[in-house]
Amino acid sequence: MSRSRLLPGIFMLAVAACSSRAPADGLNEPRHDRNVLTAEELQAHPHTNLLAAIRQLRPSWQDRVLPNGAPTVFMDGYPIESIEELRLYTADFAETVEYLRPNDAGARFGLLLDGNSAIAVTSRR
């Protein structure tokens, strides 16, 4: 068999082998991000307030508090007084709630964090 006839066949096999197809078992579904709470997650569980939702759905965020104290909380990019202020908002108020490690928080919000972590809340405007 000539080389000119083999190459297209090899090419077709290589393309077929490299093509991706979603498996029927759902393995390609979006992965759960442990540093982000989505509106869907917040709506799926009834909570009295946003702080209660965070504490129930992401208890590990409390374990990550540094010696500097509780994480700085930002609401739509603006700092709020304390994490306790999140008790004033219902869980469905938030589109996303994101935990930021100290380096990520410093890069996003600047030096005002003094090496602390942050929680960034994006509201459903």
N, C-alpha and C positions, 0 to 999 in steps of 0.2 A: 504494500500500500504506500502511496506516495506521501511525502511530508505535507504537501498542500491539502490533502484530504484529512490528515490527522489533526492538524492545528485547529480547525474550526470545531471539531468534536471535543478536543481538550479544553478549548475556550468555553464552550457551552457547559461542560461539566464543572469547570471552575466557577463560572457565574452562578450556576444552580447551587453549588455547595456554599457559596458566600452569601446568597440571598437570605434575608431574615424573614421569618414568618413567626407570628405570635403563636406560642403553644396553646393548646386547648385547655391546659390546666391553670391558666391565668398567671403564669410566672412573670409576665412582662407588665403587670399592673403597676401603677405608680407606687413607689416605696414610701413608707411612712417615715417622715422626718421627725426625729425625737426633739429637735430644736424649734419646731414650728407647730403651732396649733392653728388649724384652719376653721373657717366658719362651719363647715360640715361637721367637724368633730365637736365643736361647741354646741351645735344644735342637736346632735345625737344624744346628748346627756343633759337632763334638766339640772340646772344649778341655780342657786339663789343669786349669785353675783359672779362677776368675772374673776375675782381673786379665788373664790371657791372652785371655779372650773379649772383654773390653772393648778391649784393645789391637788385636785383630784386626778386630773388627766396627765399632769407632768410633775409628779412629786419629786423627781430627781432634780428639778430646777432649784428646789430649796436646799438640797444637799450640796449644791455647787456654790453656795454663798461663801464669799471670801472673808478673811479677817477684817476687811474694810467695811463689812456690813452687808446689808441687803442690796440687791442689784438696783441700779438707777433705772427708773421706769420712764419711758418716752411714749407719749400719746401723739400719734401723727407727726412725729419728729420733734415735739416739744417736751422738755422734762416736766414731770409732775412731782409733787411734794414727796410722796412715799408710795411704796407698794400697797399700803393699806388703802389708799385712795381708790384702788380698783374695786373695792367693795361697793362703791357708788354706782357702778355700771353693771347692767345685766350682761350675761354671757353672749347674747345675740347682738350686742353693740359692736363687737369686734369682727372684722373680716379676717385678720390674722393676728396672732400673738407669737413673737419670736424671741427666743433666748439667744443672747449674744455673749460669747466668751470675752474675757477682758481685751484681748488683742483685736478681735473683730469689733467690739463696742468702741474702742478707742479710735479705730480707723473710721468708723461710721459717724461717731458723734464728737470726736475730738478729745482734748486733754481734760475736759471738765469731769471726766469719770475717775480720774486718779487711780487708774489700774483696776477698776471694778468691772464686774459684768453688768449687763443691761437686759431689760425686757422691753421690746419695742412692740407697741400695740398700734395696729392700723385699723381705724374705725370704718364702718360701712357708711361712707358719706352720702 
